[in-house]
Amino acid sequence: MAAALMLRDEGGREAVVGKSSGYWLSADDFIASEEVSADESELARLGFPRDWPAVYSSNSALKSLIGKRGRIPSKRAAVAGVPTAEQRAKVAAGFAAHPLQSFANAERAAETLAGVKVVQGWAVFERLDRPPGAAFVAERYWWNALPDGTWVDLTPRPEAWENLLLAEAAQGAPKRRSVLTAAEAAFAARLLDFRFEAAARKAASPSPAPAPAAAGGVTSRPKDVTPATSSSARPRPTKEQEKPHEAVSKPAVAPPATQA
């Protein structure tokens, strides 16, 4: 695992199996919209829900997951963009957040500034390997609320995840500290590969050779297509959109763009 992509203990050192204590992700921290536990293979291609925000009011699979009567009931939700420089400035200088460690990141951020709170809940993704709207996965996740109520997520994320759908758990989403196990370390290594290293390998791979010229000497030029994992077509959430909204229980009620 690369130096920048490794689990860290509470002192910022590389975590050691059987010795380091902290909050470690496991398969139990993932819940699928389908009535089964999330399989590891389902976590390879996750992204922001497609057809947002219409998917919220029209998709029964998403509602069955995070609605008030869903598998993991949520009371408020919002879309969180990548933190701005202004938001980062509210956290102590030198603060370092680590991938896959939202629990520790949120706790440490709350300790750096009065009024910053930890919010417990779920990061909600769509499975991009399935047809649009067919399957969703929620990851147990913590983030912060600034004094003005705006939610900010400081945990490093893949470049393709420009926005995250965050849902505050109605009954909290607690996580216990434990000593890192070999299974948890292996699980983290696979997640890091899915989210960061595989994308880096794809970006570094050589471009395919150009297509041969068509008859008459004219080269075919395909139209630009935005990849399914890209969020470039979605503008950054406004400050108002980043503030959480009450969740609704009836799918027929159309929510604001940031509601879930």
Secondary structure, 3 states (H helix, E strand, C coil): CCCCCCCECCCCCECCCCCCEECCCCHHHEEECCCCECCHHHHCCEECCCCCCHHHHHCHHHHHHHCCCCCCCEEEEEEEECCCHHHHHCCCCCCCCCCCCHHHHHHHHHCCCCCCEEEEEEEEEEECCCCCCCCEEEEEEEEEECCCCCEECCCCCCCCCCEEEEEEECCCCCCCCEECCHHHHHHHHHHHHHHHHHHHHHHHCCCCCCCCCCHHHCCCCCCCCCCCCCCCCCCCCCHHHHCCEECCCCCCCCCCCCCC
